[in-house]
Structures are given as C-alpha cells and as structure tokens.
Amino acid sequence: MKILVWDIPTRLFHWLFAGTFVLAWLTSDSDNWLNVHVFAGYLMLGLLAFRLIWGFAGGRYARFSSFIYNWKEGISYLFQVLTGTARRHVGHNPAGSWAVYLLLTLGLLSGVSGLITLGGQEGQGPLAAWVPYWAGEAFKEAHEALASVMLGVVGLHLAGVALESWRHRENLPRAMVTGYKEGAPEAATPSRRLFSALLLLLAIGAGAVWYFSGTPVSGGEHDASHKISRSIDPRETPLRITATPYWQGKHHDISAAVWKRPQVGSRANCVACHQDAEQGVFVPARLPRA
C-alpha cells in the first residue's frame, strides 16, 4: 500500500537545494548576474541550516538517525545494486545516505568559500571587513573547485537514483515529489508537517524581499577604485591599473582579439566597454562588435 515517507519540508528542501545549486552554477561566470549568484549562495546556506535542524526535529526518514551508515556499508550497497541483490529501503539507502552527507558538506564548504571570496575580492558581504584580497583570490579557486566536485557528486547521485529506480521498479523522483512510496502501514511517517513547510517558505520569502530590496551586490561596476586598491600588495606599486590583480581577475577571460579591435585599441581604453568609466561608475561591460 501507499504510505507517506517524505514529509513536506524534506521534499521542499530537496528541490529547493537542487534548484539553488543549478541557479548558482548558471550565474557563476558573469558579473552581470553576481547579485543573483550571491542570493543563491545565501539561500543555499539558509537551506543547509534548516536541514541541520530538520535532521533532528524532522519526520521519521528525514532524521539523521534514520540513515547512519558507514562508508563500507555504502560501497557494499553500490555493488549489491549493480548485481541486483540490494535490499529495498523505504527511506535513504546506505549509498544514498552518503550522497546526502557529501552534498550537504560540499554545499556548506561552497557557501562559506563563496562568502570569503565575496568579501575579499569584491569587498562586500558580511566578511568584507575581515578578508583581505589575497584570501578572496585563493578561496575563489577553492570555491570553483568545490562547485565542480559537487556537480560530479550530483551526477553520480542522479545515476544512482536512476539505477535503483530501475532495479526496484520504483519511481524514486516521483516519490520525492508526492512523498509516497509502497510500504507497510507501520513504516509510514506520521505527519506531513505542513505548518513547518509554510514557515520555511515564509522565511525564504522574507529573506528574498530583504535581500533584493537592499543595495545590490555588484561585480565591479561601482567602487572600482576601492576594489583595485584592496588587491594591490602594499609592497608593490603598479604603474598601470591593468597590472593590478583585481583588474586582471575581472578581464582574464577576454580574448586578445578584443583588445586589438579598432574601437578598443588597448587595455587602457576603459570607456570602450564601460561607457561611464570617466565618471568612475563602471557599468556592466558591453564589448564592441568586431
């Protein structure tokens, strides 16, 4: 018979966490989308804080105590799935539990490294006053590496879900949407936890309104001189802005052919791409057409 396995807050977290990661990944390469990227990072950290609480206060199968398996059990279960001998689990199976642990850990590390990068490189966010530019630069590399590893774990997780759905003739993604799976009545989760789900959505909505109603996070469009000066080693005196770490970091992906265009001419011609550069306001760049 159909029984309730996943309560509503657990399902909300699952899909919001996945959507937040996708949003953060898609907005990671453009300063024009930095404001959205940072919001996705804040939301991910907020969701992780909720999941930590829900791991102790949530429904039967949302609690960490329901899926405590060591790494040997996880690997053994993977081989059992491949050979078709794996036992069906109503909640998280041993391999799936390790996917949860990894994704939560990687999400936390990605979010924290993103905050350090934001504070060091852009001089914005809650850590701006404590993080030097060089630290932001170093953690940017870590942030990108963690996101790539997380993407790999997501891919493995999706492959595992597809394989187990096929082995057990059970649509696991649909179960995470509806909350219901086949099982004995005594194995059911007792409550959908609707009120907790509403509180979660209310908190997310309030956070979004607060964030987007404030000063938008910018990726170099404003206060460029401050950010450039933060990036300069006190022991050095660059002769050109284009020699500073901040400028180079923001322009590293522009091909040499762009600088050779007649409308640009050189790296020092800021107004070719930033129309308000002479007023000290660096609007999002628009590269001249060839």
C-alpha positions as CSV (number, residue, x, y, z in Angstrom):
1,M,0.0,0.0,0.0
2,K,1.0,3.6,-0.4
3,I,2.4,5.2,2.7
4,L,3.8,8.7,3.5
5,V,7.6,8.6,3.6
6,W,8.9,12.1,2.9
7,D,7.3,14.9,4.8
8,I,6.7,18.2,3.0
9,P,9.6,20.2,4.5
10,T,12.0,17.4,3.4
11,R,10.7,17.5,-0.1
12,L,10.8,21.3,-0.2
13,F,14.4,21.3,0.9
14,H,15.4,18.6,-1.6
15,W,14.0,20.5,-4.7
16,L,15.0,24.0,-3.4
17,F,18.5,22.9,-2.7
18,A,18.8,21.3,-6.2
19,G,17.3,24.4,-7.8
20,T,19.6,26.7,-5.8
21,F,22.7,24.8,-7.0
22,V,21.6,25.0,-10.6
23,L,20.9,28.7,-10.3
24,A,24.3,29.3,-8.7
25,W,26.1,27.3,-11.4
26,L,24.3,29.1,-14.3
27,T,25.2,32.5,-12.8
28,S,28.7,31.8,-11.8
29,D,30.6,33.2,-14.8
30,S,29.1,36.7,-15.3
31,D,29.4,39.8,-13.1
32,N,26.1,40.9,-14.5
33,W,24.5,38.0,-12.6
34,L,26.6,38.3,-9.5
35,N,23.7,39.6,-7.4
36,V,21.6,36.5,-8.3
37,H,24.6,34.2,-7.7
38,V,25.2,35.7,-4.3
39,F,21.5,35.3,-3.4
40,A,21.6,31.6,-4.5
41,G,24.6,31.2,-2.1
42,Y,22.8,32.8,0.8
43,L,19.7,30.7,0.1
44,M,21.8,27.5,0.0
45,L,23.4,28.3,3.3
46,G,20.0,29.1,4.8
47,L,18.6,25.8,3.5
48,L,21.6,23.9,5.0
49,A,20.9,25.5,8.4
50,F,17.3,24.3,8.1
51,R,18.3,20.8,7.1
52,L,20.7,20.6,10.1
53,I,17.7,21.4,12.4
54,W,15.4,19.1,10.5
55,G,17.9,16.3,10.7
56,F,16.9,16.2,14.4
57,A,13.4,17.6,14.5
58,G,12.0,16.3,11.2
59,G,9.9,13.4,10.1
60,R,10.9,9.8,10.6
61,Y,13.1,9.4,7.5
62,A,14.4,13.0,7.5
63,R,16.2,12.5,10.8
64,F,19.9,11.7,10.6
65,S,19.4,8.8,13.0
66,S,17.4,7.0,10.3
67,F,20.3,6.8,7.8
68,I,23.5,6.3,9.8
69,Y,25.7,4.0,7.7
70,N,29.5,3.8,7.5
71,W,31.3,4.1,4.2
72,K,31.9,0.4,3.9
73,E,28.1,-0.2,4.0
74,G,27.7,2.5,1.3
75,I,30.2,0.9,-1.0
76,S,28.8,-2.6,-0.4
77,Y,25.3,-1.4,-1.2
78,L,26.5,0.0,-4.5
79,F,27.9,-3.4,-5.5
80,Q,24.6,-5.0,-4.4
81,V,22.6,-2.6,-6.6
82,L,24.9,-3.4,-9.6
83,T,24.4,-7.1,-9.1
84,G,20.7,-6.9,-8.4
85,T,20.9,-8.2,-4.9
86,A,20.4,-4.9,-3.0
87,R,17.6,-4.8,-0.3
88,R,15.0,-2.1,-0.8
89,H,14.9,0.7,1.7
90,V,11.9,2.7,2.5
91,G,14.0,5.7,3.4
92,H,17.6,6.5,2.5
93,N,19.7,3.5,1.5
94,P,23.4,3.3,2.6
95,A,24.7,4.7,-0.7
96,G,22.1,7.4,-0.9
97,S,22.9,8.4,2.7
98,W,26.5,9.1,1.7
99,A,25.3,11.2,-1.2
100,V,23.3,13.2,1.2
101,Y,26.3,13.6,3.5
102,L,28.6,14.6,0.7
103,L,26.2,17.1,-0.9
104,L,25.4,18.8,2.4
105,T,29.1,19.1,3.2
106,L,30.1,20.3,-0.2
107,G,27.2,22.8,-0.2
108,L,28.4,24.2,3.2
109,L,32.0,24.5,2.0
110,S,31.0,26.0,-1.3
111,G,28.8,28.6,0.5
112,V,31.5,29.5,3.1
113,S,34.2,29.8,0.4
114,G,31.9,31.9,-1.6
115,L,31.3,34.3,1.3
116,I,35.1,34.6,1.7
117,T,35.6,35.2,-2.0
118,L,32.9,37.9,-2.0
119,G,34.4,39.7,1.0
120,G,38.0,39.5,-0.3
121,Q,37.5,40.2,-4.0
122,E,34.5,42.5,-4.0
123,G,34.7,44.0,-0.6
124,Q,31.1,43.1,0.0
125,G,29.1,40.7,2.2
126,P,29.3,40.0,6.0
127,L,33.1,39.1,5.8
128,A,34.3,42.1,3.8
129,A,35.9,43.9,6.8
130,W,38.0,40.8,7.8
131,V,39.0,39.2,4.5
132,P,42.0,40.6,2.5
133,Y,42.0,40.5,-1.3
134,W,44.6,37.7,-1.5
135,A,42.5,35.4,0.7
136,G,39.5,36.1,-1.5
137,E,41.6,35.2,-4.6
138,A,42.8,32.0,-3.0
139,F,39.3,31.0,-1.9
140,K,37.9,31.7,-5.3
141,E,39.9,28.8,-6.7
142,A,38.6,26.6,-3.8
143,H,35.1,27.8,-4.4
144,E,35.2,26.9,-8.1
145,A,36.8,23.5,-7.4
146,L,34.2,22.6,-4.7
147,A,31.4,23.5,-7.1
148,S,32.9,21.3,-9.7
149,V,33.2,18.4,-7.3
150,M,29.6,19.0,-6.1
151,L,28.4,18.8,-9.7
152,G,30.2,15.5,-10.1
153,V,28.5,14.1,-6.9
154,V,25.1,15.3,-8.2
155,G,25.7,13.4,-11.4
156,L,26.6,10.2,-9.5
157,H,23.6,10.7,-7.3
158,L,21.3,11.0,-10.3
159,A,22.8,7.9,-11.9
160,G,22.3,6.0,-8.6
161,V,18.7,7.2,-8.4
162,A,18.0,6.0,-11.9
163,L,19.7,2.6,-11.4
164,E,17.8,1.9,-8.1
165,S,14.5,3.0,-9.6
166,W,15.1,0.5,-12.4
167,R,16.3,-2.3,-10.1
168,H,13.4,-1.9,-7.6
169,R,10.8,-1.0,-10.2
170,E,10.1,2.2,-8.2
171,N,10.0,5.8,-9.4
172,L,12.2,7.5,-6.7
173,P,12.0,11.0,-8.2
174,R,8.2,10.9,-8.1
175,A,8.3,9.7,-4.5
176,M,10.3,12.8,-3.6
177,V,7.5,14.9,-5.3
178,T,4.5,13.2,-3.8
179,G,6.1,11.9,-0.6
180,Y,4.5,8.4,-1.0
181,K,6.1,5.0,-1.6
182,E,5.0,1.4,-1.3
183,G,5.3,0.0,2.2
184,A,3.8,-1.4,5.3
185,P,1.5,0.8,7.4
186,E,3.8,0.7,10.4
187,A,6.6,2.1,8.3
188,A,4.8,5.3,7.5
189,T,5.9,8.8,8.5
190,P,3.1,10.0,10.9
191,S,2.8,13.6,9.7
192,R,3.2,15.8,6.6
193,R,4.5,18.7,8.7
194,L,2.6,21.3,6.7
195,F,3.0,24.1,9.2
196,S,6.7,23.7,9.3
197,A,6.8,23.8,5.5
198,L,4.8,27.0,5.5
199,L,7.3,28.5,8.0
200,L,10.2,27.5,5.7
201,L,8.6,29.2,2.7
202,L,7.8,32.3,4.7
203,A,11.4,32.5,5.9
204,I,12.7,32.1,2.3
205,G,10.2,34.8,1.0
206,A,11.2,37.2,3.7
207,G,14.8,36.7,3.1
208,A,14.4,37.3,-0.7
209,V,12.5,40.5,-0.1
210,W,15.1,41.7,2.4
211,Y,18.0,40.9,0.0
212,F,16.6,42.3,-3.2
213,S,15.3,45.4,-1.5
214,G,18.7,46.4,-0.4
215,T,21.8,47.6,-2.2
216,P,22.5,45.1,-5.0
217,V,25.8,43.2,-4.9
218,S,27.9,44.4,-7.8
219,G,30.7,42.7,-9.6
220,G,33.0,45.7,-10.3
221,E,30.5,48.2,-11.6
222,H,30.8,50.5,-8.6
223,D,33.6,51.5,-6.2
224,A,36.2,50.1,-8.6
225,S,39.0,52.2,-7.2
226,H,38.4,50.8,-3.7
227,K,38.4,47.2,-5.0
228,I,41.5,47.8,-7.1
229,S,43.4,49.3,-4.2
230,R,42.4,46.3,-2.0
231,S,44.0,44.0,-4.5
232,I,47.4,45.7,-4.6
233,D,50.2,44.3,-2.4
234,P,51.4,47.1,-0.1
235,R,55.0,46.2,-1.0
236,E,54.3,46.9,-4.7
237,T,53.4,50.0,-6.8
238,P,51.8,49.0,-10.1
239,L,52.3,51.6,-12.8
240,R,49.1,50.8,-14.6
241,I,45.6,49.8,-13.4
242,T,45.8,46.9,-15.9
243,A,48.6,45.5,-13.9
244,T,46.6,45.2,-10.7
245,P,45.3,41.8,-9.5
246,Y,41.7,43.0,-9.4
247,W,41.7,44.3,-13.0
248,Q,43.4,41.2,-14.3
249,G,40.9,38.9,-12.4
250,K,38.0,40.7,-14.0
251,H,39.4,40.6,-17.5
252,H,41.1,37.3,-17.7
253,D,38.5,35.7,-19.9
254,I,38.6,38.4,-22.6
255,S,40.5,37.2,-25.7
256,A,43.5,39.1,-27.2
257,A,41.5,39.8,-30.3
258,V,39.1,42.1,-28.4
259,W,41.9,44.4,-27.4
260,K,43.0,44.7,-31.0
261,R,39.7,45.9,-32.3
262,P,39.8,49.4,-33.7
263,Q,37.1,50.6,-31.2
264,V,39.2,49.4,-28.3
265,G,42.8,49.8,-29.2
266,S,44.3,48.9,-25.8
267,R,43.6,47.6,-22.4
268,A,43.7,51.2,-21.0
269,N,40.7,52.3,-23.0
270,C,38.1,51.7,-20.3
271,V,35.3,53.7,-22.0
272,A,35.3,51.4,-25.0
273,C,33.4,48.9,-22.9
274,H,32.4,50.8,-19.7
275,Q,30.5,53.8,-21.0
276,D,30.5,55.7,-17.7
277,A,34.1,54.9,-16.8
278,E,35.1,58.6,-16.9
279,Q,32.7,59.3,-14.1
280,G,34.1,56.4,-12.1
281,V,31.0,54.3,-12.5
282,F,31.8,51.1,-14.3
283,V,28.5,49.9,-15.7
284,P,28.3,46.2,-16.9
285,A,30.7,45.9,-19.8
286,R,29.4,45.8,-23.4
287,L,32.1,44.6,-25.7
288,P,32.2,46.5,-29.1
289,R,31.4,44.3,-32.1
290,A,34.2,43.4,-34.4
